[in-house]
Amino acid sequence: MKHRNLSTSEWSRMAIDNLFEDGTLSDWKEFVSSMRKDPRIARDTLYMCDHHVNKESATLARVLVDHFYGSNEDMGLR
C-alpha cells in the first residue's frame, strides 16, 4: 500500500490510520498478511481501533485481530 505522506511501506500506526481511511481490498489483504505474522502490528491495530473515528474500519480490524490472535487478553496484545 502506498501510504500518504510516508516514505516507508512498514505498517506503522500512521499507515494503519491511512488504511482505515482510504484502504482498498488489496490494501486490506496486504495488511492482514502482515498482521498475521507480526503481533506488533496487531497491538498497533488495537490501539488505532480505540482511537479512530472510522468505526466501521476499526470494527473490521478488531474482528480480524480477534480472528487471528484470539482474545487480545489471552495473547498478551493489550
C-alpha atoms as an extended CHARMM CRD file, in Angstrom:
* protein
*
        78  EXT
         1         1  MET       CA              0.0000000000        0.0000000000        0.0000000000  PROA      1               0.0000000000
         2         2  LYS       CA              1.2770000000        3.4620000000       -0.8350000000  PROA      2               0.0000000000
         3         3  HSD       CA              0.8740000000        5.3490000000        2.4270000000  PROA      3               0.0000000000
         4         4  ARG       CA              0.1410000000        9.0480000000        2.2230000000  PROA      4               0.0000000000
         5         5  ASN       CA              2.9840000000       11.2550000000        3.4250000000  PROA      5               0.0000000000
         6         6  LEU       CA              5.0980000000        8.2260000000        4.3710000000  PROA      6               0.0000000000
         7         7  SER       CA              8.3350000000        7.1160000000        2.7970000000  PROA      7               0.0000000000
         8         8  THR       CA              8.0780000000        3.5720000000        4.1550000000  PROA      8               0.0000000000
         9         9  SER       CA              5.8680000000        0.5960000000        3.4440000000  PROA      9               0.0000000000
        10        10  GLU       CA              6.0070000000       -0.5630000000        7.0880000000  PROA      10              0.0000000000
        11        11  TRP       CA              2.6900000000       -0.9700000000        8.8990000000  PROA      11              0.0000000000
        12        12  SER       CA              3.0520000000        1.8450000000       11.4300000000  PROA      12              0.0000000000
        13        13  ARG       CA              0.1400000000        3.4350000000       13.2700000000  PROA      13              0.0000000000
        14        14  MET       CA              0.0920000000        6.1680000000       10.6230000000  PROA      14              0.0000000000
        15        15  ALA       CA             -0.1240000000        3.5300000000        7.9000000000  PROA      15              0.0000000000
        16        16  ILE       CA             -2.9620000000        1.7720000000        9.7280000000  PROA      16              0.0000000000
        17        17  ASP       CA             -4.7260000000        5.1370000000       10.0230000000  PROA      17              0.0000000000
        18        18  ASN       CA             -4.3680000000        5.5480000000        6.2710000000  PROA      18              0.0000000000
        19        19  LEU       CA             -5.7290000000        2.0430000000        5.6930000000  PROA      19              0.0000000000
        20        20  PHE       CA             -8.7910000000        2.8140000000        7.8180000000  PROA      20              0.0000000000
        21        21  GLU       CA             -9.4480000000        5.9760000000        5.8040000000  PROA      21              0.0000000000
        22        22  ASP       CA             -8.5410000000        5.0260000000        2.2230000000  PROA      22              0.0000000000
        23        23  GLY       CA             -7.6880000000        1.3220000000        2.0670000000  PROA      23              0.0000000000
        24        24  THR       CA             -8.7540000000       -0.7880000000       -0.9100000000  PROA      24              0.0000000000
        25        25  LEU       CA             -9.4710000000       -4.5070000000       -0.7660000000  PROA      25              0.0000000000
        26        26  SER       CA             -5.9360000000       -5.1500000000       -1.9900000000  PROA      26              0.0000000000
        27        27  ASP       CA             -4.5500000000       -2.9540000000        0.8170000000  PROA      27              0.0000000000
        28        28  TRP       CA             -6.5870000000       -4.8310000000        3.4240000000  PROA      28              0.0000000000
        29        29  LYS       CA             -5.3100000000       -8.1740000000        2.1000000000  PROA      29              0.0000000000
        30        30  GLU       CA             -1.6970000000       -6.9350000000        2.3460000000  PROA      30              0.0000000000
        31        31  PHE       CA             -2.3700000000       -5.6370000000        5.8600000000  PROA      31              0.0000000000
        32        32  VAL       CA             -3.9140000000       -8.9280000000        7.0450000000  PROA      32              0.0000000000
        33        33  SER       CA             -0.9980000000      -10.9080000000        5.6450000000  PROA      33              0.0000000000
        34        34  SER       CA              1.4620000000       -8.7190000000        7.5560000000  PROA      34              0.0000000000
        35        35  MET       CA             -0.5930000000       -8.5930000000       10.7490000000  PROA      35              0.0000000000
        36        36  ARG       CA             -0.8390000000      -12.3940000000       10.9330000000  PROA      36              0.0000000000
        37        37  LYS       CA              2.9680000000      -12.5760000000       11.0570000000  PROA      37              0.0000000000
        38        38  ASP       CA              3.6520000000       -9.6850000000       13.4230000000  PROA      38              0.0000000000
        39        39  PRO       CA              1.9600000000       -9.2310000000       16.8280000000  PROA      39              0.0000000000
        40        40  ARG       CA              3.2750000000       -5.6420000000       16.9710000000  PROA      40              0.0000000000
        41        41  ILE       CA              1.0180000000       -4.7750000000       14.0430000000  PROA      41              0.0000000000
        42        42  ALA       CA             -1.8980000000       -6.4140000000       15.8620000000  PROA      42              0.0000000000
        43        43  ARG       CA             -1.1660000000       -4.3470000000       19.0100000000  PROA      43              0.0000000000
        44        44  ASP       CA             -0.9180000000       -1.1400000000       16.9680000000  PROA      44              0.0000000000
        45        45  THR       CA             -4.1480000000       -2.0660000000       15.2050000000  PROA      45              0.0000000000
        46        46  LEU       CA             -5.9740000000       -2.4320000000       18.5260000000  PROA      46              0.0000000000
        47        47  TYR       CA             -4.6190000000        0.9550000000       19.6070000000  PROA      47              0.0000000000
        48        48  MET       CA             -5.8810000000        2.5280000000       16.3790000000  PROA      48              0.0000000000
        49        49  CYS       CA             -9.2460000000        0.8080000000       16.7880000000  PROA      49              0.0000000000
        50        50  ASP       CA             -9.6560000000        2.5620000000       20.1470000000  PROA      50              0.0000000000
        51        51  HSD       CA             -8.6630000000        5.9690000000       18.7670000000  PROA      51              0.0000000000
        52        52  HSD       CA            -10.0290000000        6.1630000000       15.2280000000  PROA      52              0.0000000000
        53        53  VAL       CA            -13.1120000000        7.9960000000       14.0250000000  PROA      53              0.0000000000
        54        54  ASN       CA            -13.8320000000        5.4940000000       11.2290000000  PROA      54              0.0000000000
        55        55  LYS       CA            -15.6580000000        2.9860000000       13.4020000000  PROA      55              0.0000000000
        56        56  GLU       CA            -16.5330000000        0.6800000000       10.5030000000  PROA      56              0.0000000000
        57        57  SER       CA            -12.8880000000        0.0970000000        9.5970000000  PROA      57              0.0000000000
        58        58  ALA       CA            -11.9380000000       -0.1090000000       13.2670000000  PROA      58              0.0000000000
        59        59  THR       CA            -14.5920000000       -2.7660000000       13.8530000000  PROA      59              0.0000000000
        60        60  LEU       CA            -13.3890000000       -4.8090000000       10.8710000000  PROA      60              0.0000000000
        61        61  ALA       CA             -9.7800000000       -4.5490000000       12.0400000000  PROA      61              0.0000000000
        62        62  ARG       CA            -10.7060000000       -5.6260000000       15.5810000000  PROA      62              0.0000000000
        63        63  VAL       CA            -12.5840000000       -8.6670000000       14.2190000000  PROA      63              0.0000000000
        64        64  LEU       CA             -9.5140000000       -9.6020000000       12.1630000000  PROA      64              0.0000000000
        65        65  VAL       CA             -7.1870000000       -9.3250000000       15.1810000000  PROA      65              0.0000000000
        66        66  ASP       CA             -9.5700000000      -11.4370000000       17.2600000000  PROA      66              0.0000000000
        67        67  HSD       CA             -9.8180000000      -13.9990000000       14.4670000000  PROA      67              0.0000000000
        68        68  PHE       CA             -6.0710000000      -14.4590000000       14.1050000000  PROA      68              0.0000000000
        69        69  TYR       CA             -4.9500000000      -13.9410000000       17.7070000000  PROA      69              0.0000000000
        70        70  GLY       CA             -7.9880000000      -14.9440000000       19.7600000000  PROA      70              0.0000000000
        71        71  SER       CA             -8.8620000000      -12.8370000000       22.7530000000  PROA      71              0.0000000000
        72        72  ASN       CA             -6.4030000000       -9.9490000000       22.9800000000  PROA      72              0.0000000000
        73        73  GLU       CA             -6.0870000000      -10.6110000000       26.7220000000  PROA      73              0.0000000000
        74        74  ASP       CA             -5.1580000000      -14.2520000000       26.0640000000  PROA      74              0.0000000000
        75        75  MET       CA             -2.4850000000      -13.3130000000       23.5380000000  PROA      75              0.0000000000
        76        76  GLY       CA             -0.9900000000      -10.5020000000       25.6080000000  PROA      76              0.0000000000
        77        77  LEU       CA             -1.7970000000       -7.9440000000       22.9360000000  PROA      77              0.0000000000
        78        78  ARG       CA             -3.0200000000       -5.2950000000       25.3540000000  PROA      78              0.0000000000
